[in-house]
Amino acid sequence: SSPVTIVITSEADTWDIDASSCLGCGQFVDWDRMPEPQQPAQIPPDILSKPPRELKRLAREGCWATSHAVRARLYHQLIQQVPCRLVTPDALVYRDVASRLFGKPNGSSHPLPEFLEGCPMPTYCLSLEGVTALKKILICVGNLFPDITFSPILPSLVALLLHYSEDEAQCFESISRLIASNAPHTSYIDQSFLAHQASCMTFGDLANKHCPAAHKLIASASENVFEVYSEWLSWLFHDLPFDYAIRVLDVFLLEGQKVLYRIALALLKQYRLSVTSAELEGTDIKADLQAFMQNIAEHVTVNKLLERAFGIRLFSRKEIWLLQMANRKALMERGITMVQRRHSFHLAMDMQNFSSSIVTAQEMRIVWSWIPERFSLFPPLLLFSTSQDGCSLQR
C-alpha cells in the first residue's frame, strides 16, 4: 500500500482554535520570506465598491499587489460574492469540527485526506504555525467535503489564501465557497480525477490552437505530449514563485478557471522563446518546464506575463466549458474516471511497435498531437492503404 502522510500533534503544539476575530492578517506568514510590495500603494479609496469590469482591470494591472491589507480585504469580499450551494460549511462549522478533531489535550494524529495523495503541497511564505494551520484546514476539508476524490490545486489555493486570512476559520470558509461554487459555466476547483484530466485535455486542445510552435516543439521532444500538459496547473500554483502565484490568484478569484488557461498558455509561449529543438534533445521536458517556471523572473516580469496572457484571443467561458464537457465524456467512454497508476493512457497509439514508410515515430507523435484530445484517446483504425488496397479510383 502507498504511504500515508500523518499530521502528529502534541500538547505543546499550537492547535487551539482562535474564535476571536483578528484585526488584521499575516499571523501565519514568515515575513522574512515575504516579498515586499513592488511600489508605494496608489489604490483608489473606493476600490471595494468598484464595478466588476473595473475590478478586473485593476487586478490585471496589479493594483492591489502594492498593499497586503487591501489584498486581504478584497479577497474576503470577492469570495463572499461567489455564488455557492445553500448549505456550505462556514467559519463557525470549521471551529466546531476543528475543536472536535484537534481540541483534545493529549497528543493525537490525523492523516491528511486521501485525495491529496501524490499532490504537491507548496507552503510559499508560511511560517511553521502557518504550515500546521494549512494541514488542519485540509483535514477539515476532507472531513466536510467527502465527495472530493482528487484535487491537486487545493493545497496551493489554501496556502495562498492563508497568507491573507485573519485566522484558520476565515481561510476555511473562503476555500469552502470556492469548492461549493455553483456559478454557471464557471469552475474554480476540480474535485475528481475525471474533472482534472478533462481540464488537462482542454489545455492540450487550447495549446494546439493558440501555441502551435510550442505545441509542436513539445510533441517532438516528448514521448507523450499529453503527460507533459497534465502538469499545467502545477506550473501556476506549485512552480511559480510566490509573487507570481499570488498575482495569478488575484485574477483567478475574479474571473475563474479561464484565466488559468490564459496564463499557462502565456507561460508556454514564453518557454518556446527560451529554448530550441536542439537544446531539448534527450532532455526531460517535464523537469525542464518545471525549472523554467521556478526561474520565470529571469525571462519575463509578472506584469508582462499577465499582459501577454490577456492578449490571447481565447474561447468564451461557455465554449471552454463545452470543450471540457466533451473531453470529460470521452474519458468516461474509455472508462477513465479514477486515478490511473500509469498516466500513458492519453497516447492511444503504440509507438513502441509503430512502423510506417511515410512518417517516423517522432513525426507521428506530432501529427497525433494535432488531433483533438477527446479523439486521440482512441486507437486509430486503418481504413485504406494504397500498398494493400491498390490505387484504382473505382475501388
The 8 nearest C-alpha neighbors of each residue, nearest first, counted from 0:
[[1, 2, 3, 116, 113, 4, 340, 117],
 [0, 2, 3, 116, 117, 4, 113, 340],
 [3, 1, 0, 4, 116, 5, 117, 113],
 [4, 2, 5, 1, 110, 111, 116, 113],
 [3, 5, 110, 111, 2, 6, 116, 112],
 [6, 4, 110, 109, 7, 111, 3, 108],
 [5, 7, 109, 108, 110, 8, 4, 111],
 [8, 6, 108, 107, 5, 109, 9, 106],
 [9, 7, 106, 107, 12, 108, 6, 10],
 [8, 10, 106, 12, 11, 105, 107, 7],
 [11, 9, 12, 106, 105, 104, 8, 13],
 [10, 12, 9, 13, 8, 14, 106, 105],
 [13, 11, 9, 10, 14, 8, 15, 106],
 [14, 12, 15, 11, 128, 10, 131, 8],
 [13, 15, 12, 101, 16, 102, 8, 132],
 [16, 14, 13, 17, 102, 101, 98, 12],
 [15, 17, 18, 94, 14, 98, 97, 102],
 [16, 18, 19, 15, 166, 20, 167, 94],
 [19, 17, 16, 20, 94, 168, 91, 166],
 [20, 18, 17, 21, 166, 16, 22, 165],
 [19, 21, 22, 18, 165, 166, 17, 23],
 [22, 20, 165, 23, 19, 166, 24, 17],
 [21, 23, 20, 165, 24, 19, 166, 25],
 [24, 22, 21, 165, 25, 68, 164, 26],
 [23, 25, 165, 164, 163, 26, 71, 162],
 [24, 26, 28, 27, 162, 163, 23, 164],
 [25, 27, 28, 24, 165, 166, 129, 162],
 [26, 28, 129, 25, 126, 125, 128, 162],
 [29, 27, 125, 126, 25, 30, 26, 124],
 [28, 30, 126, 125, 31, 124, 32, 33],
 [29, 31, 33, 32, 28, 124, 34, 25],
 [30, 32, 29, 33, 34, 124, 28, 35],
 [31, 33, 30, 124, 29, 34, 28, 125],
 [32, 34, 30, 124, 31, 35, 29, 28],
 [35, 33, 32, 36, 242, 241, 30, 31],
 [34, 36, 37, 33, 65, 38, 30, 32],
 [37, 35, 65, 38, 66, 64, 34, 39],
 [36, 38, 65, 35, 39, 64, 34, 40],
 [39, 37, 36, 65, 40, 35, 41, 64],
 [40, 38, 41, 65, 37, 36, 66, 42],
 [39, 41, 65, 42, 66, 38, 63, 36],
 [42, 40, 39, 43, 62, 65, 38, 63],
 [41, 43, 40, 44, 62, 63, 46, 65],
 [42, 44, 46, 45, 41, 47, 62, 49],
 [45, 43, 46, 42, 47, 41, 48, 49],
 [46, 44, 43, 47, 48, 49, 42, 50],
 [47, 45, 43, 49, 48, 44, 42, 54],
 [46, 48, 45, 49, 73, 76, 44, 72],
 [49, 47, 46, 45, 50, 54, 51, 44],
 [48, 50, 46, 47, 54, 53, 51, 45],
 [49, 51, 53, 52, 54, 48, 47, 55],
 [52, 50, 54, 53, 55, 49, 253, 56],
 [53, 51, 55, 54, 50, 56, 49, 57],
 [54, 52, 56, 55, 51, 50, 49, 57],
 [53, 55, 51, 57, 56, 52, 58, 49],
 [56, 54, 58, 52, 53, 57, 59, 51],
 [55, 57, 53, 59, 54, 58, 60, 52],
 [56, 58, 54, 60, 62, 55, 59, 61],
 [59, 57, 61, 55, 60, 56, 62, 250],
 [58, 60, 56, 61, 57, 55, 250, 305],
 [59, 61, 57, 58, 62, 56, 302, 305],
 [62, 60, 58, 64, 59, 63, 57, 246],
 [61, 63, 57, 64, 60, 58, 65, 42],
 [62, 64, 65, 66, 70, 61, 69, 58],
 [65, 63, 61, 62, 66, 36, 70, 67],
 [64, 66, 36, 40, 63, 37, 38, 62],
 [67, 65, 69, 68, 63, 64, 40, 70],
 [66, 68, 70, 69, 71, 65, 64, 163],
 [69, 67, 71, 70, 66, 72, 24, 23],
 [70, 68, 72, 71, 66, 67, 73, 63],
 [69, 71, 73, 67, 68, 72, 63, 74],
 [72, 70, 163, 68, 74, 69, 73, 67],
 [73, 71, 69, 75, 70, 74, 76, 68],
 [74, 72, 76, 70, 75, 71, 77, 69],
 [75, 73, 77, 71, 76, 72, 70, 78],
 [74, 76, 72, 73, 78, 77, 79, 71],
 [77, 75, 73, 79, 74, 78, 72, 80],
 [78, 76, 74, 80, 79, 75, 73, 81],
 [77, 79, 81, 80, 75, 76, 173, 74],
 [78, 80, 76, 77, 81, 75, 173, 176],
 [79, 81, 77, 78, 82, 76, 75, 83],
 [80, 82, 78, 79, 83, 180, 77, 176],
 [83, 81, 180, 182, 181, 80, 84, 176],
 [82, 84, 180, 181, 179, 176, 81, 85],
 [83, 85, 86, 179, 87, 181, 180, 82],
 [84, 86, 87, 83, 179, 82, 88, 181],
 [85, 87, 84, 88, 83, 179, 89, 176],
 [86, 88, 84, 85, 89, 179, 175, 176],
 [89, 87, 92, 175, 86, 172, 90, 93],
 [88, 90, 172, 92, 91, 87, 93, 175],
 [91, 89, 168, 93, 172, 92, 169, 94],
 [92, 90, 94, 93, 89, 95, 168, 88],
 [93, 91, 95, 89, 90, 94, 88, 96],
 [94, 92, 90, 96, 91, 95, 97, 168],
 [95, 93, 97, 91, 92, 96, 98, 90],
 [94, 96, 92, 98, 93, 97, 91, 99],
 [97, 95, 99, 93, 98, 94, 100, 92],
 [98, 96, 100, 94, 99, 101, 95, 93],
 [99, 97, 102, 95, 101, 96, 100, 94],
 [98, 100, 96, 97, 102, 101, 95, 103],
 [101, 99, 97, 98, 102, 96, 103, 109],
 [100, 102, 98, 97, 103, 99, 14, 107],
 [101, 103, 98, 99, 100, 104, 15, 14],
 [102, 104, 105, 101, 106, 100, 99, 107],
 [105, 103, 10, 102, 106, 9, 101, 107],
 [104, 106, 103, 10, 107, 9, 8, 102],
 [107, 105, 9, 8, 10, 104, 108, 103],
 [106, 108, 8, 7, 105, 9, 109, 101],
 [109, 107, 7, 6, 8, 5, 110, 106],
 [108, 110, 6, 5, 111, 7, 107, 138],
 [111, 109, 5, 4, 6, 112, 108, 3],
 [110, 112, 138, 4, 5, 113, 109, 6],
 [113, 111, 141, 114, 115, 138, 110, 137],
 [114, 112, 115, 116, 111, 148, 141, 3],
 [113, 115, 149, 148, 112, 116, 150, 147],
 [116, 114, 118, 113, 112, 117, 151, 149],
 [117, 115, 118, 113, 114, 112, 3, 4],
 [116, 118, 115, 119, 151, 114, 113, 120],
 [117, 119, 151, 115, 116, 120, 150, 152],
 [120, 118, 121, 117, 151, 237, 154, 155],
 [121, 119, 154, 155, 122, 118, 237, 158],
 [120, 122, 123, 237, 155, 119, 154, 158],
 [121, 123, 125, 158, 124, 120, 130, 155],
 [124, 122, 125, 121, 241, 158, 159, 240],
 [125, 123, 29, 32, 33, 28, 122, 126],
 [126, 124, 28, 129, 29, 122, 27, 123],
 [125, 127, 29, 129, 28, 128, 27, 130],
 [128, 126, 130, 129, 131, 125, 27, 29],
 [129, 127, 131, 126, 130, 27, 132, 13],
 [128, 130, 27, 126, 132, 125, 127, 131],
 [129, 131, 133, 127, 132, 128, 125, 126],
 [130, 132, 128, 134, 129, 133, 135, 127],
 [133, 131, 129, 135, 130, 134, 136, 128],
 [134, 132, 130, 136, 131, 135, 129, 158],
 [135, 133, 137, 131, 136, 132, 138, 130],
 [134, 136, 132, 138, 137, 133, 139, 131],
 [135, 137, 139, 133, 138, 134, 171, 140],
 [138, 136, 140, 134, 139, 135, 141, 133],
 [137, 139, 135, 141, 136, 140, 111, 112],
 [138, 140, 142, 136, 141, 137, 143, 135],
 [141, 139, 137, 143, 142, 138, 144, 136],
 [140, 142, 138, 112, 139, 144, 143, 145],
 [141, 143, 139, 140, 144, 145, 138, 112],
 [142, 144, 140, 141, 145, 139, 88, 96],
 [145, 143, 141, 146, 140, 142, 147, 139],
 [144, 146, 147, 141, 143, 142, 148, 140],
 [147, 145, 144, 148, 190, 191, 141, 143],
 [148, 146, 190, 145, 144, 149, 191, 114],
 [147, 149, 114, 191, 146, 190, 150, 192],
 [150, 148, 191, 114, 192, 190, 147, 151],
 [149, 151, 190, 152, 153, 189, 191, 114],
 [150, 152, 118, 153, 149, 115, 119, 154],
 [151, 153, 150, 155, 154, 156, 232, 188],
 [152, 154, 156, 155, 151, 150, 157, 188],
 [155, 153, 157, 120, 156, 152, 158, 151],
 [156, 154, 158, 153, 157, 152, 236, 121],
 [155, 157, 159, 153, 158, 154, 160, 152],
 [156, 158, 160, 154, 155, 159, 161, 153],
 [159, 157, 155, 161, 156, 160, 122, 154],
 [158, 160, 156, 161, 157, 162, 155, 245],
 [161, 159, 157, 162, 163, 158, 156, 170],
 [160, 162, 164, 158, 163, 159, 170, 157],
 [163, 161, 160, 159, 25, 28, 164, 27],
 [164, 162, 71, 161, 24, 160, 25, 165],
 [165, 163, 161, 24, 166, 170, 162, 169],
 [166, 164, 24, 21, 23, 169, 163, 20],
 [167, 165, 164, 168, 169, 170, 21, 17],
 [166, 168, 170, 169, 171, 132, 136, 164],
 [167, 169, 90, 171, 170, 166, 93, 172],
 [168, 170, 172, 171, 167, 166, 90, 164],
 [171, 169, 173, 167, 168, 172, 164, 161],
 [172, 170, 168, 174, 173, 169, 175, 136],
 [171, 173, 89, 175, 169, 90, 170, 174],
 [174, 172, 170, 176, 171, 175, 78, 169],
 [173, 175, 177, 171, 176, 172, 178, 170],
 [176, 174, 172, 178, 173, 177, 171, 179],
 [175, 177, 179, 173, 178, 174, 180, 83],
 [178, 176, 174, 180, 175, 179, 187, 173],
 [177, 179, 175, 176, 180, 188, 174, 187],
 [180, 178, 176, 83, 177, 84, 175, 181],
 [181, 179, 83, 177, 82, 178, 182, 176],
 [180, 182, 83, 82, 84, 183, 179, 185],
 [181, 183, 185, 82, 180, 184, 83, 186],
 [184, 182, 185, 181, 186, 317, 180, 82],
 [185, 183, 317, 320, 182, 316, 186, 321],
 [186, 184, 183, 182, 255, 187, 256, 316],
 [185, 187, 256, 188, 255, 184, 189, 180],
 [186, 188, 256, 255, 177, 185, 189, 178],
 [187, 189, 178, 186, 190, 177, 152, 153],
 [188, 190, 195, 194, 150, 191, 187, 186],
 [189, 191, 147, 150, 149, 148, 188, 194],
 [192, 190, 149, 148, 194, 193, 189, 147],
 [191, 193, 195, 149, 194, 337, 338, 196],
 [192, 194, 336, 196, 191, 195, 197, 327],
 [195, 193, 197, 191, 192, 196, 189, 198],
 [196, 194, 192, 198, 197, 193, 189, 191],
 [195, 197, 199, 193, 198, 194, 192, 200],
 [196, 198, 327, 200, 194, 326, 199, 195],
 [199, 197, 201, 195, 196, 200, 323, 202],
 [200, 198, 196, 202, 229, 201, 197, 228],
 [199, 201, 203, 197, 202, 198, 372, 196],
 [202, 200, 198, 204, 203, 199, 323, 197],
 [201, 203, 205, 199, 200, 204, 206, 198],
 [204, 202, 200, 206, 201, 205, 207, 228],
 [203, 205, 201, 207, 202, 206, 371, 372],
 [206, 204, 202, 208, 207, 203, 209, 201],
 [207, 205, 210, 203, 209, 208, 204, 202],
 [208, 206, 211, 204, 205, 214, 210, 209],
 [209, 207, 205, 206, 210, 211, 204, 203],
 [208, 210, 206, 205, 207, 211, 264, 311],
 [211, 209, 206, 213, 212, 207, 214, 208],
 [210, 212, 214, 207, 213, 215, 209, 208],
 [213, 211, 215, 214, 210, 216, 271, 268],
 [214, 212, 216, 271, 210, 215, 211, 217],
 [213, 215, 211, 217, 212, 216, 207, 210],
 [214, 216, 218, 212, 213, 217, 211, 219],
 [217, 215, 213, 219, 214, 218, 212, 220],
 [216, 218, 220, 214, 219, 215, 221, 213],
 [219, 217, 215, 224, 365, 216, 221, 220],
 [218, 220, 216, 217, 361, 221, 365, 215],
 [221, 219, 217, 218, 216, 279, 280, 222],
 [222, 220, 223, 218, 219, 217, 224, 284],
 [221, 223, 224, 220, 218, 364, 219, 361],
 [222, 224, 221, 225, 226, 346, 227, 218],
 [223, 225, 218, 227, 226, 221, 217, 228],
 [226, 224, 228, 227, 223, 229, 345, 203],
 [225, 227, 229, 228, 224, 223, 342, 343],
 [228, 226, 224, 225, 229, 285, 230, 223],
 [227, 229, 225, 230, 231, 226, 199, 203],
 [228, 230, 226, 199, 227, 231, 225, 196],
 [231, 229, 228, 233, 232, 227, 234, 226],
 [230, 232, 234, 228, 233, 229, 263, 235],
 [233, 231, 234, 235, 230, 236, 152, 229],
 [232, 234, 237, 236, 230, 235, 231, 238],
 [233, 235, 238, 231, 232, 237, 236, 292],
 [236, 234, 233, 232, 239, 237, 238, 244],
 [235, 237, 233, 155, 244, 234, 238, 239],
 [238, 236, 233, 121, 239, 234, 235, 155],
 [237, 239, 234, 293, 292, 233, 236, 289],
 [238, 240, 293, 292, 235, 244, 237, 243],
 [241, 239, 243, 242, 244, 293, 238, 123],
 [240, 242, 244, 243, 123, 245, 239, 124],
 [243, 241, 245, 244, 240, 246, 34, 301],
 [244, 242, 246, 241, 245, 240, 301, 239],
 [245, 243, 241, 247, 246, 242, 239, 236],
 [244, 246, 248, 247, 242, 243, 241, 249],
 [247, 245, 249, 243, 248, 244, 242, 250],
 [246, 248, 244, 245, 249, 250, 251, 243],
 [247, 249, 251, 245, 246, 250, 252, 244],
 [250, 248, 246, 247, 251, 252, 58, 245],
 [249, 251, 253, 248, 252, 247, 58, 254],
 [250, 252, 248, 255, 254, 253, 249, 247],
 [253, 251, 250, 249, 254, 255, 248, 77],
 [254, 252, 250, 251, 255, 55, 249, 77],
 [253, 255, 251, 252, 250, 258, 257, 256],
 [254, 256, 251, 257, 187, 252, 253, 186],
 [255, 257, 259, 258, 187, 186, 251, 260],
 [256, 258, 260, 259, 255, 316, 261, 254],
 [259, 257, 261, 260, 256, 251, 262, 255],
 [258, 260, 256, 262, 261, 257, 263, 251],
 [261, 259, 263, 258, 257, 262, 264, 202],
 [262, 260, 258, 308, 264, 259, 263, 265],
 [261, 263, 308, 265, 259, 264, 260, 258],
 [262, 264, 266, 260, 265, 261, 259, 267],
 [265, 263, 267, 261, 266, 262, 260, 268],
 [264, 266, 262, 308, 268, 267, 263, 307],
 [267, 265, 263, 269, 264, 268, 270, 262],
 [268, 266, 264, 270, 265, 269, 263, 271],
 [269, 267, 265, 271, 270, 266, 264, 213],
 [268, 270, 266, 272, 271, 267, 265, 273],
 [269, 271, 267, 273, 272, 268, 266, 274],
 [270, 272, 268, 213, 269, 273, 274, 267],
 [273, 271, 269, 270, 274, 268, 275, 213],
 [272, 274, 270, 271, 269, 275, 298, 291],
 [275, 273, 271, 272, 278, 270, 276, 279],
 [276, 274, 278, 277, 279, 273, 271, 272],
 [275, 277, 279, 278, 216, 280, 274, 220],
 [276, 278, 275, 279, 280, 274, 281, 220],
 [279, 277, 275, 276, 280, 274, 282, 281],
 [280, 278, 282, 276, 277, 281, 220, 275],
 [281, 279, 282, 277, 278, 220, 276, 283],
 [280, 282, 279, 283, 220, 278, 284, 221],
 [283, 281, 279, 280, 284, 287, 278, 220],
 [284, 282, 286, 285, 287, 281, 221, 279],
 [283, 285, 287, 286, 282, 288, 221, 279],
 [286, 284, 288, 287, 283, 227, 289, 230],
 [287, 285, 289, 284, 288, 283, 290, 282],
 [286, 288, 284, 290, 289, 285, 291, 283],
 [289, 287, 291, 285, 286, 290, 284, 292],
 [288, 290, 286, 292, 291, 287, 238, 285],
 [289, 291, 293, 287, 288, 292, 286, 294],
 [290, 292, 288, 294, 289, 293, 295, 287],
 [293, 291, 295, 289, 239, 294, 290, 238],
 [292, 294, 238, 290, 239, 291, 295, 240],
 [295, 293, 291, 292, 296, 297, 290, 298],
 [294, 296, 292, 297, 298, 293, 291, 299],
 [297, 295, 298, 294, 299, 300, 301, 293],
 [298, 296, 295, 294, 299, 300, 291, 293],
 [297, 299, 295, 296, 300, 294, 269, 273],
 [300, 298, 296, 297, 295, 304, 303, 301],
 [301, 299, 303, 302, 296, 304, 298, 295],
 [300, 302, 304, 303, 243, 305, 299, 296],
 [303, 301, 305, 300, 304, 306, 60, 61],
 [302, 304, 306, 300, 305, 301, 307, 299],
 [305, 303, 301, 307, 302, 306, 300, 308],
 [306, 304, 308, 302, 307, 303, 309, 301],
 [305, 307, 303, 304, 309, 308, 302, 310],
 [308, 306, 310, 304, 305, 309, 265, 303],
 [309, 307, 305, 262, 265, 261, 310, 306],
 [308, 310, 311, 306, 307, 305, 261, 312],
 [309, 311, 307, 308, 306, 312, 305, 313],
 [312, 310, 309, 313, 308, 307, 261, 209],
 [313, 311, 310, 314, 309, 209, 261, 308],
 [312, 314, 311, 315, 261, 209, 205, 309],
 [315, 313, 318, 319, 316, 312, 317, 205],
 [316, 314, 318, 317, 319, 313, 257, 320],
 [315, 317, 319, 318, 320, 257, 314, 184],
 [316, 318, 320, 315, 319, 184, 321, 314],
 [319, 317, 321, 315, 320, 316, 314, 322],
 [320, 318, 322, 316, 321, 317, 314, 323],
 [319, 321, 317, 323, 318, 322, 184, 316],
 [322, 320, 324, 318, 323, 319, 317, 325],
 [323, 321, 319, 325, 324, 320, 318, 326],
 [324, 322, 320, 326, 321, 325, 197, 201],
 [323, 325, 327, 321, 322, 326, 328, 320],
 [326, 324, 322, 328, 327, 323, 321, 329],
 [327, 325, 373, 329, 323, 197, 328, 324],
 [326, 328, 324, 197, 330, 325, 329, 323],
 [327, 329, 331, 325, 326, 330, 324, 332],
 [328, 330, 332, 326, 373, 331, 327, 325],
 [331, 329, 333, 327, 335, 332, 328, 334],
 [330, 332, 334, 328, 333, 329, 335, 336],
 [333, 331, 329, 334, 330, 328, 335, 327],
 [332, 334, 330, 331, 335, 329, 376, 377],
 [333, 335, 331, 332, 336, 330, 337, 329],
 [336, 334, 330, 333, 331, 337, 193, 332],
 [335, 337, 193, 334, 331, 192, 330, 338],
 [338, 336, 192, 335, 339, 193, 191, 334],
 [337, 339, 192, 340, 336, 335, 149, 193],
 [338, 340, 341, 342, 337, 335, 344, 336],
 [339, 341, 342, 338, 343, 337, 344, 117],
 [342, 340, 339, 343, 344, 338, 226, 345],
 [341, 343, 344, 339, 340, 226, 345, 338],
 [344, 342, 345, 341, 346, 226, 223, 347],
 [343, 345, 346, 342, 347, 341, 376, 339],
 [346, 344, 376, 343, 347, 225, 375, 342],
 [345, 347, 344, 348, 343, 223, 376, 375],
 [348, 346, 378, 376, 377, 345, 344, 349],
 [347, 349, 346, 378, 350, 379, 353, 377],
 [350, 348, 351, 352, 353, 347, 346, 378],
 [349, 351, 353, 352, 348, 360, 364, 354],
 [352, 350, 349, 353, 360, 348, 354, 222],
 [353, 351, 350, 349, 354, 348, 360, 355],
 [354, 352, 350, 351, 349, 360, 355, 348],
 [355, 353, 352, 356, 360, 359, 358, 350],
 [354, 356, 357, 358, 359, 353, 360, 363],
 [355, 357, 358, 354, 359, 386, 360, 353],
 [358, 356, 355, 359, 354, 362, 363, 360],
 [359, 357, 355, 362, 356, 363, 360, 361],
 [358, 360, 362, 361, 363, 355, 357, 354],
 [359, 361, 363, 362, 364, 350, 353, 358],
 [362, 360, 364, 363, 359, 219, 365, 358],
 [363, 361, 365, 359, 364, 360, 358, 366],
 [362, 364, 366, 360, 365, 361, 367, 359],
 [365, 363, 367, 361, 362, 366, 368, 218],
 [364, 366, 362, 368, 218, 363, 367, 219],
 [367, 365, 363, 369, 368, 364, 362, 370],
 [366, 368, 364, 369, 365, 370, 363, 375],
 [369, 367, 365, 366, 370, 364, 218, 224],
 [368, 370, 367, 366, 371, 207, 365, 204],
 [369, 371, 368, 367, 375, 372, 374, 366],
 [372, 370, 374, 373, 204, 375, 369, 368],
 [371, 373, 375, 374, 200, 370, 204, 376],
 [372, 374, 326, 329, 371, 375, 376, 325],
 [375, 373, 372, 376, 371, 377, 370, 329],
 [374, 376, 372, 377, 373, 370, 371, 347],
 [377, 375, 374, 345, 347, 373, 372, 346],
 [376, 378, 375, 347, 374, 379, 333, 373],
 [379, 377, 347, 348, 380, 376, 375, 346],
 [380, 378, 377, 381, 348, 347, 375, 382],
 [379, 381, 382, 378, 377, 383, 348, 347],
 [382, 380, 383, 379, 384, 378, 387, 388],
 [383, 381, 380, 384, 379, 388, 387, 385],
 [382, 384, 381, 388, 385, 387, 386, 389],
 [385, 383, 387, 386, 388, 382, 389, 381],
 [384, 386, 389, 388, 387, 390, 383, 391],
 [387, 385, 384, 389, 388, 390, 383, 356],
 [388, 386, 384, 385, 389, 383, 390, 382],
 [387, 389, 385, 384, 386, 383, 390, 394],
 [390, 388, 385, 387, 386, 391, 384, 394],
 [391, 389, 385, 392, 388, 394, 386, 384],
 [390, 392, 393, 394, 389, 388, 385, 384],
 [391, 393, 394, 390, 389, 388, 385, 383],
 [394, 392, 391, 390, 389, 388, 385, 383],
 [393, 392, 391, 390, 388, 389, 383, 385]]
